[in-house]
Amino acid sequence: MTASDSPTLHHHYVMPTYAPGMTLVRGSGAHVWDDTGREYLDFMAGIAVCNTGHCHPAVVAAIQQQAATLMHCSNLFHNPVQPRLAQRLSALTLGGKIFLCNSGAEANEALFKLARKWGSAEGRYEIITMKNSFHGRTLATMTATGQTKYQKGFEPLMPGFVYAEFNALETVRAAVTPATVAILCEAVQGEGGVVPADPAFITGLRALCDEKKLLLLFDEVQCGMGRTGKWFGFHHYDVRPDGFSMAKALGGGFPIGAIAVTPELSNVFEPGNHASTFGGTPLASAAALAVLDTLEKEHLIDHADRMGTLFMEGLNALARKHACIQTVRGLGLMIGVVLSIPAKPVETQLRENGLLCIATGENVLRFVPPLVVTPDHIQQALDQLDQALTVSTA
Ligand SMILES: Cc1ncc(COP(=O)(O)O)c(C=O)c1O
């Protein structure tokens, strides 16, 4: 078998939940290569996963070393790596305990269960989520996702989720009932089109949660881990949540998810309440520790902030040239370019020219490059986009 057989094998043997494009065989830093040897500048980073760049040597070394030492031993035993990761994450986040799992959906499920357990004595279980949000593909996270297109055909949905308008505080207030236990929100809606929350909305959510004794929960799966130029998206707002989920970039490409909560919520789960066979294996924990080290040692979060500003300035300049750019929005290196034309053909054109990004919704191009991108990479991406928009509107 060669890499060029991959599409045929995929067609015959992999369930068609995705419609993949070309076959990628290698990655390094901000670049990936396909099976013909063609190089691409990667401004999607495996959908906001490879924040430290593809195959960062420190992450690769940590995985190789831990893989040869102890990959997995079950959470029925202590291992020397997992608690070190939890300690680091706790110090970085809310000062409470950490639950480790494998994906964003699983992390959000843990948040839901924790909120339900916390509210159970008072019979409270309802979670308010935002329209246009995205929280995952399991039954509960798909239900929490405020977009019917992800839910069609999978009814009945899970009970206990109600929706409010993102950035419209009064609709959230109106959704609160005596059964409400929590509000879940993304600081920057990712799949929903890269829409940052308004500061007044986030502080208003906190005040509402305090008033009604609700948990304020954030989904940091996409906007966390330095992506927005701060460790977590909610750090752009003057707010402290009660808990939040993370995944994607936490393992730098190795699957791992987590939730962080405040000290007050740290012992809501008791032994037997929740579990995951693979949650926080020594291997996954070693990868995540190497990612945290790298983000810190290479000052990648401040760098993301600077590169985001540079990219945003360049995109705004392009918007003055191309009337089809309606808005440029985002935080740090999580940027959406809203077009007046369909985004998918532009994404395809960019790919043909050697730049990877993701169309989201009908008309938004999403750019979530590795945080290691340089000013030169940013300029290349701007030139590519300039060219692709010229072709697409000719
Ligand atoms: C904000 C957000 N939450 C949750 C998820 C689900 O994460 P996973 O695909 O790892 O289950 C995603 C995935 O795109 C996401 O963007």
Ligand as a Chemical Component Dictionary entry (heavy atoms), coordinates in Angstrom:
data_LIG
# 
_chem_comp.id                   LIG 
_chem_comp.type                 NON-POLYMER 
_chem_comp.pdbx_formal_charge   0 
_chem_comp.three_letter_code    LIG 
# 
loop_
_chem_comp_atom.comp_id 
_chem_comp_atom.atom_id 
_chem_comp_atom.alt_atom_id 
_chem_comp_atom.type_symbol 
_chem_comp_atom.charge 
_chem_comp_atom.model_Cartn_x 
_chem_comp_atom.model_Cartn_y 
_chem_comp_atom.model_Cartn_z 
_chem_comp_atom.pdbx_ordinal 
LIG C1 C1 C 0 -15.808 24.733 20.618 1  
LIG C2 C2 C 0 -15.740 23.258 20.408 2  
LIG N1 N1 N 0 -16.199 22.438 21.354 3  
LIG C3 C3 C 0 -16.151 21.101 21.215 4  
LIG C4 C4 C 0 -15.661 20.528 20.070 5  
LIG C5 C5 C 0 -15.634 19.038 19.936 6  
LIG O1 O1 O 0 -14.332 18.581 20.099 7  
LIG P1 P1 P 0 -13.937 17.086 19.631 8  
LIG O2 O2 O 0 -14.076 17.057 18.153 9  
LIG O3 O3 O 0 -12.532 16.922 20.112 10 
LIG O4 O4 O 0 -14.888 16.173 20.315 11 
LIG C6 C6 C 0 -15.176 21.345 19.043 12 
LIG C7 C7 C 0 -14.664 20.760 17.786 13 
LIG O5 O5 O 0 -14.525 21.403 16.781 14 
LIG C8 C8 C 0 -15.215 22.744 19.214 15 
LIG O6 O6 O 0 -14.785 23.578 18.256 16 
# 
loop_
_chem_comp_bond.comp_id 
_chem_comp_bond.atom_id_1 
_chem_comp_bond.atom_id_2 
_chem_comp_bond.value_order 
_chem_comp_bond.pdbx_ordinal 
LIG C1 C2 SING 1  
LIG C2 N1 SING 2  
LIG C2 C8 DOUB 3  
LIG N1 C3 DOUB 4  
LIG C3 C4 SING 5  
LIG C4 C5 SING 6  
LIG C4 C6 DOUB 7  
LIG C5 O1 SING 8  
LIG O1 P1 SING 9  
LIG P1 O2 DOUB 10 
LIG P1 O3 SING 11 
LIG P1 O4 SING 12 
LIG C6 C7 SING 13 
LIG C6 C8 SING 14 
LIG C7 O5 DOUB 15 
LIG C8 O6 SING 16 
# 
